[in-house]
Amino acid sequence: MPTPQPKSVFASKTVWGSIFTTIAAIAPILGEAYDRHSISGQEAAQIVVILAGAAATVVGRVQSEAPLYTPDWLPGPDKKDLIDSPPATQSSNLDSLN
């Protein structure tokens, strides 16, 4: 498997998936609050939890160093694909750009 190259956070499917999922989860809460012209404490707390989860997902993706593998029956690299090639680190990817 080729060494993954660095990419912009905006090119990450994980980041965009997190953004769209967050919007989809918050929109109904805000829509109901807008219709009532007020937001409850419970709704505000739900929004905070949703945003915290999205932030954790993005931070985890940005800090990720170990490649992930999927079970044999799912698309994507299998464990054996990654064991056959040495793992790439962020620093080695960035060094190759210089």
ROKE-814310 format. One line per field, with one value per residue (C-alpha): residue number from 0; residue in three letters; x, y, z. Coordinates in nm, 2 decimals, decimal comma. Layout:
BEGIN
resi: [NUM  ...]
resn: [ALA  ...]
c1: [X  ...]
c2: [Y  ...]
c3: [Z  ...]
END
This chain:
BEGIN
resi: [0  1  2  3  4  5  6  7  8  9  10  11  12  13  14  15  16  17  18  19  20  21  22  23  24  25  26  27  28  29  30  31  32  33  34  35  36  37  38  39  40  41  42  43  44  45  46  47  48  49  50  51  52  53  54  55  56  57  58  59  60  61  62  63  64  65  66  67  68  69  70  71  72  73  74  75  76  77  78  79  80  81  82  83  84  85  86  87  88  89  90  91  92  93  94  95  96  97]
resn: [MET  PRO  THR  PRO  GLN  PRO  LYS  SER  VAL  PHE  ALA  SER  LYS  THR  VAL  TRP  GLY  SER  ILE  PHE  THR  THR  ILE  ALA  ALA  ILE  ALA  PRO  ILE  LEU  GLY  GLU  ALA  TYR  ASP  ARG  HIS  SER  ILE  SER  GLY  GLN  GLU  ALA  ALA  GLN  ILE  VAL  VAL  ILE  LEU  ALA  GLY  ALA  ALA  ALA  THR  VAL  VAL  GLY  ARG  VAL  GLN  SER  GLU  ALA  PRO  LEU  TYR  THR  PRO  ASP  TRP  LEU  PRO  GLY  PRO  ASP  LYS  LYS  ASP  LEU  ILE  ASP  SER  PRO  PRO  ALA  THR  GLN  SER  SER  ASN  LEU  ASP  SER  LEU  ASN]
c1: [0,00  0,15  0,24  -0,04  0,04  -0,05  -0,37  -0,57  -0,82  -1,08  -1,00  -1,08  -1,40  -1,40  -1,41  -1,68  -1,89  -1,86  -1,96  -2,27  -2,37  -2,34  -2,56  -2,82  -2,83  -2,85  -3,09  -3,41  -3,33  -3,27  -3,58  -3,81  -3,65  -3,69  -4,06  -4,11  -3,88  -3,69  -3,44  -3,46  -3,17  -3,21  -3,19  -2,88  -2,72  -2,80  -2,63  -2,32  -2,29  -2,33  -2,06  -1,83  -1,87  -1,80  -1,49  -1,36  -1,40  -1,21  -0,93  -0,90  -0,87  -0,61  -0,40  -0,43  -0,10  -0,18  -0,34  -0,68  -0,78  -1,12  -1,25  -1,19  -1,55  -1,56  -1,40  -1,07  -0,73  -0,73  -0,49  -0,27  -0,23  -0,10  0,13  0,30  0,40  0,58  0,35  0,39  0,41  0,30  0,66  0,79  0,51  0,59  0,97  0,91  0,76  1,08]
c2: [0,00  0,34  0,58  0,83  1,18  1,48  1,65  1,96  1,92  2,04  1,74  1,49  1,29  1,24  1,61  1,68  1,39  1,53  1,88  1,76  1,52  1,80  2,03  1,76  1,69  2,06  2,19  2,03  2,15  2,51  2,49  2,40  2,67  2,93  2,84  2,89  3,20  3,04  2,77  2,54  2,44  2,08  2,19  2,40  2,11  1,88  2,12  2,14  1,76  1,74  2,01  1,84  1,51  1,67  1,85  1,52  1,36  1,63  1,65  1,27  1,28  1,56  1,39  1,04  0,87  0,50  0,37  0,20  -0,13  -0,28  -0,63  -0,86  -0,84  -0,45  -0,23  -0,07  -0,19  -0,52  -0,58  -0,79  -0,51  -0,28  -0,54  -0,61  -0,24  -0,03  0,22  0,58  0,86  1,22  1,34  1,12  1,24  1,60  1,54  1,41  1,75  1,94]
c3: [0,00  -0,09  0,18  0,24  0,15  0,37  0,27  0,38  0,66  0,40  0,18  0,46  0,42  0,79  0,86  0,60  0,73  1,08  0,96  0,77  1,05  1,30  1,09  1,04  1,41  1,52  1,25  1,38  1,74  1,61  1,39  1,67  1,90  1,62  1,58  1,96  1,97  2,26  2,33  2,63  2,85  2,73  2,37  2,44  2,62  2,32  2,09  2,32  2,32  1,94  1,89  2,14  1,96  1,63  1,77  1,91  1,57  1,39  1,65  1,64  1,26  1,26  1,52  1,37  1,30  1,28  0,96  1,01  0,86  0,79  0,84  0,54  0,43  0,41  0,15  0,24  0,35  0,54  0,83  0,61  0,36  0,63  0,79  0,46  0,43  0,70  0,87  0,77  1,02  0,99  1,02  0,74  0,52  0,59  0,55  0,20  0,10  0,17]
END
